Amino acid sequence: MKIIDWYIFKKFIGTFVYAISLLIIIVIIFDVSENIDSFLKNNAPVSAIIIDYYINFIPYFINLFVYLFTFISVIFFTSKMAGNTEIVAILSSGISFMRMLRPYLLASILLGSISFYLGNFLIPKTNEIRRDFKDKYMESLSKDKDRNIHLQIEKGVFVYVENYNSNLNIGYKFTIEKYKDQELEYKLISDRIELDSAKTGWRIMNYTIRTIDGMNERIRQGKELDTTLNLKPTDLYKIKEDFEVMNFWELRNHIKSEKLKGSGNMVSYEVEMQKRLASPAAILILTFIGAALSSRKVRGGIGMHLGIGIGITFSYILFMQFSTVFATYGNLSPVLAAWIPNMLYAVLGIYLIIKAPK
């Protein structure tokens, strides 16, 4: 790192921190005005509002818009350098344009690494506290699933619940079926299933058990049966965007587990996992687009560059939303949904770098 590298590096990081800090303050002010009624209605303590909600909201917000403000920061300070003829002086001194991009690369790798850590490890932890606060004082995040829930809880073991009440932790019309070599060997039918008070197992009420061994069949009935099943209450009701509290490894294991159980659409979880990988890469791509776009001195100055840059950024976000919708409700692969915008804008970045002043 030479002096000029440190100069560009510090301008990049400094502009980013300044821009994101200003926006965080503005967003918090608007969020307070929007949610003040909920806070007062539910008697939320001031300390909980500040610490549990807004302090934990900051990392989430930073990571949500990190690539947007990375791009705007690059556009802003690079345009200013171009307007002050600093880039002309740098290139005239014998430094190539590609060499000048080195501090941009290093700064974007730093921000991309921070984004990767925030999105995959820190934010899931802070989201646990923030979502608990939100569930208690703002809106309920849990919702009972539709009727007729079918799950595979182990290999060859299937359960059925007609409907489940998450408030009472009771499921009605419960059935377990066990298969061996595609042949039914065990079936339990009961009126209802209850989560016991210690929350360590399930209590099955008014049950009938059929055990089948070839041509032999036994039937046993009872009023109450305590059992430990590989079945969690959250398998039987929905939690709004529960992937927010899962780190990368937990999210990946959750997808595998739910697919084994035969759960419904896991596309939203798969898209989320891929977006956590694609977003840090977007920081690098948008950094090079911004540097190439704003390094040329134009008559419109910073305003012209910022206008074009904001347009490109919002078009990127629009592409991301379109691809996410096509993956969630269509047949588009979650991997493609998360990475198509990066691939398209990587091509744009290469073209702009080729056309940039040398």
N, C-alpha and C positions, 0 to 999 in steps of 0.2 A: 504494500500500500504506500503510494507516494503522497506528497502533500496534496496534490490535486484530487487524488482518490479520496482522502479524508475529507476534503472540502465538499465534494459531491455527496459522499456518504452521510455526513452530518446534516447537510441541507435536506437530503431525502428523509432521514429519520426524524429530524426536527420538524419539518413541515407536516409529516404524517401525524406525529404526536399532537402538534398544535391543532390540526384540523379535526382529528377524531375527538380531542378533548372538548373543543367548542361544541361539536355536535352532540356529545353525550350530555352536556349541560342543558342544551336546548331540548333534547328528547325527554330528559327527566322532568323538566318543567311541564312539557305538554302531557306527559304520562300522569303526573300528579294531578293536573287539572282534569284529566279524563277519568281518573279512578278515585278521586277524593270522596265521591258519594259512597262508593263501596267501602272505603276505609272507615268512614264515619258510621255507616249503617251497621257494619259488623264489629265496631269498636276495636279496630286494629291498633295495637300499641305503637307509639311513635318510634320506639327503639326497633321494633320488628319491621316497620315500614322501611327504615333507613338501612338497617344491617341485613335483615333476612331477604328483603326484596330488592332494594336499589343497589346495595353493594354487590350482591350476587348477580344483578342485572347487567352490570358494566362489562364483565368478560363476555357474556352472551352477545351483547350489542356490538362490541368491538369485533368479534369474530364474524358476526352477521354481515358487516359492511367493510371488512378489512380490505378486500380486493378493490372495492369501489373507491375507498379513500387512499389506497396505495396509488391507484391510477390518477386520481385528482391531484395528489401531492406531486407526483412525477410531472404531470402536465404543468402545474403551477410554477415549481421552482426551475424546471428546465426552460419554460417559456421566458421566465425572467432572466435567466442566464443568456438565452438567445437574444433577448431584447437589449441586454447590456453588452452585446458583442463578445461575451466571454467564451462562447462555444467556438466562434470564429478564431479567437486567439488560441484556444486549445488546439484546434485542428491545424492552425498555421504554424504551431511550434513543432509539428512533426508527429504528433500523437494521432493515430488512426481513430476513426469513429468506433471501430470494434473495440479498441483498447480503452476508449473513453467509457464504454459501457460496463467495464469491469466493476466499478463501485455500485452501479445500478444492480448488477447481478448479485453482488455480495449482500447488499441491503435487502433485496427481494428474497434471497434465501433465508436471511435472518427473520424477516416478517413471515415468510411461508412456514418456517419451523415453529415460530410462536403460534401461528394459526393452527398448525397441525396439533400442537400440544394442547392448546385451548379447546379445540373442537372435539378431540378424542379422549382427553383425560381430565382436564381441570373443569371445564364447563359441566360435564355430567355430574360432578360432585356439587358444584354450586347450584345446579338446577334442582337438586334434591331439596335444598332448603327453600329456594325460590318457589318451587312448585307446591311444597307443603304450605307455604304462606298463601299462595294463590288459591289453593283448594280450600283453605280455611276462611279466608277473608274476601275473596273475589268471585270465584266461580268453581263449581264442582267439576273435577277433571275425570271422574269415573262415570261410566254409563253401562247399564246392564246390556248384554248382548241380545240379539234376537232369539226367538224360540228355536228349539230343536238344535242343540249344540252337539256336534260329533267331534270326538278327539281320539287320537291314538296316543296313549300315555307311555307305552312300552312296545317292544316288538311283539306283534300278535295280540296286543291287549287294547281293546277299544272301549270307550265309555260314551254314554249318551245321557244328556240332561234335557228335559223338555224346556225348562226355563229356570233361571237362577236369580235370586234376590240378594244383591250385594250388601244391602243394609242389614239383613237378618242372617246372611251367610247360610242360606238354605237353598238347595236345589230340589226340584220336584220331578217325579217320574224318572228315576235314575236307573241306568242299566250298565252292567259290565259284561263284556264278552271276551273270552280267551280262545284263540285259535292255535292249533298245531298242525302244520302242513295243510293249511287251508280247511281244516276240519274243526268244527266247534267242539270244545271239550269242557267248557265251563260258562255258565251264564247266571248272572245275578240280576234280579229285578226288584226294585223297592219303590215305596211311595215317595220317599224323600231322603236327602242326604244333608247332614248338618256338620259344620265345622265346630269341633269341640271347643270348650272355653279356653283350654290351654293352647289352642291353635297348633297342635302337634299332629293332628290326624282328623279323620272323618268318622262320623257316627251315622250308620245306615239304619233306617227305620222301616219296620214292616216289610221284611225282605223274603224273597223266595230264591233258592239256589238250586240250579240244575247242574249236575255233574255227569258228563257223558264219557263212557269208556267203551268204545266199539258199539256193541248192541246193548250194553248195560247202561241204565240211566237211573240216577238217584236224585230225589227231590227232598230238600230240607227247607223248613220255614222257621222264621223267628221274628221277634218284636224289635230287637236292637242288636247291632253288631258294631263294635269298634274296630277300625282298620286304618292302616297307613297306606295311602295310595300316592303314586307319583303324580299328584294332581294339586295344583296351586289354585287358590281362589281367583287369582288374576287370569287363569286360563278360562274362567267362566264369565268374566265381564271385561269391558274395554276400559282402558285408561287413555285419555286423550294425549297423543304424541308421547307415549311413555318411553320412546327411544331417546328422549332428551336426557334421561338420567343414566343411560348406559354408555360406558366407555367403549372403545372400538372392539375390544375382545369380547366384552359382554354382549354387544350388539351382534357380532358375528355368531356367537354361540346361541344367542336367542333365536336367530333366524334358522339355524340348523335344528334346534329343538322344536320350534313351532312347525317346521316342515315335516318332521318326524311324527308329530301329533296330528298332522292333517289339518292344521289350522287354516283359516281363510287366507286372503291375499296378503302376502308378505312383501309385495313390491315396494310399498312405501318405506319399509325398513331397509330393503336392499338399496333403494335409491339414496336413502340417508347415509348408508355406509359408504357408497361410492362418492357422494358429494363431499364427505369428510376427507377423502383422498384427492378429489379434483380441485377443491377450493384453494389449497396451498399452491397447486400448480398454476391456477389462474392468476395468482399474484405475480409469478415470474412472467407469464405471457403478457399480461396487461402492463407490467412495468416496461417491457421492451417496446410495446406498441406506443406507450406514452412518451418514452424517450425519443423514439424515431419520429413521432408525429410533431413534437414540440421543439425539436432541436433546430428547426429552420426559422429564421427571422421573417415574419410576415407583417403585412401592413396592419392587420387587425390586432396584433400583439397578443397579450395573455388572454384577452376576452375571446378572440377567435379560437385559440387553442382550447380553452376551457369549454367553449360551446361544442366544438367537435368531439372533445374528449368525453364530456358528459353524455353526448348522443351515443357514442360507441359503448360506453359503460352500460347505459340503460338498454341498449340493444342486446348486450351480452346477458343481462338479467332476464330480458324478455325471452331470449333463446332458451335459457336455463328453465324458465317456467313452462314454456311450451313442451320441451323435451320431458320434463317431470310429469306433466299431465298425460302425455302420450304413453309414458311408461306405466303410470298408475292406472289409467283407464283404457289403455290400448295394448298393443303387443310389442312395443318397443322395449328392448333389453335395458335393465337398470344401468348396466355398465355404459352403454351407448348414451343413455339419457343424461348421465352425469358428465361424460367426456366429449360429447359432440360439440358443445360450445367451445371447449378448450381447443379441440382440433381445428375448428373453423377459424378461430381467432389467432391460433398459432400460425396458420397460413397467412393471415392478414399481417401479423407481426413480421414475418420473414419478408414479405413484399415491401413493407414500409422501411425496414432496415436497409434493404437493397436500394431503395429510392432516397434514403436519407442523405444529407450533405456529407461529402467525404473530405 
